[in-house]
């Protein structure tokens, strides 16, 4: 594992102008070897959950981001994620989770596919483009 992450090292996302959602992520020369992107995602997710505990989840609900973070972590650990688990990880009712998954799929950020071991169950994962965007975002935030 690399160096521990320090929230004080975060860059402000406002340093760069907001790109159009369909724009390609910037080209990066490579990742610093000491940065563990899975740990960065875990830290972001933990911070969000702690904030919700202290102030109430309804003030800071962002199911799409929670789903993206969970799927990024799952992909880094090579873990398959069911549609039901992605929704429960986001802390929203199943119907709302399905709607968010559909939105993320429509935007090309995740894909649904049947579980080869249980075809009646749907699995979800990030698209390669979404995984790259998550990596770029985490690099921007933590280096």
Helices and strands as residue ranges (DSSP letters): G 7-9, G 13-15, H 37-55, G 57-59, H 63-76, E 81-82, H 83-90, H 94-106, E 110-114, E 122-126, H 128-142
